[in-house]
Amino acid sequence: MREDLADNWGIRAITMYDRPPAMFKPTSIENRHELFLRLSTQHSVFKSESSSAMIGVETAFTKENDGNIELKSDRPFLIISSTSWTAKIGISSWEKYPWCDLSITYDHLLMLRQSSLIQ
């Protein structure tokens, strides 16, 4: 972007890198479990697919075991992005904003998924 500003607009810019404030910390496993439980009441993708799962004890990502919360080893990927993105054909914000193109990430995740199924 700095080069584009210089080449096309004559603006001399300095690159600044975002860093989260110190108040931001990793979310505890207990808080993640509570969030996934709440989300699972509204969105089935967060529900456990296990037929033996007890409601309020297990989600697609976490489970409670003897009072301890743990991440499930077979949990799906969860990606959270600050970039708006849609998979609908014809809606391509990356044509105007190429840095918002998550299709490369998506393609690589599909490749990773396929390779892990083969092994």
Buried (B, 14 or more C-beta within 10 A) or exposed (E): EEEEEEEEEEEEEEEEEEEEEEEEEEEEBEEBBBBBBEBBEEEEEBBBEEEEBEEEBBBBBBBBEEEEBEEBEEBEEEEEEEEEBEEEEEEBBBEEEEEBBBEEEEEEEEEEEEEEEEE
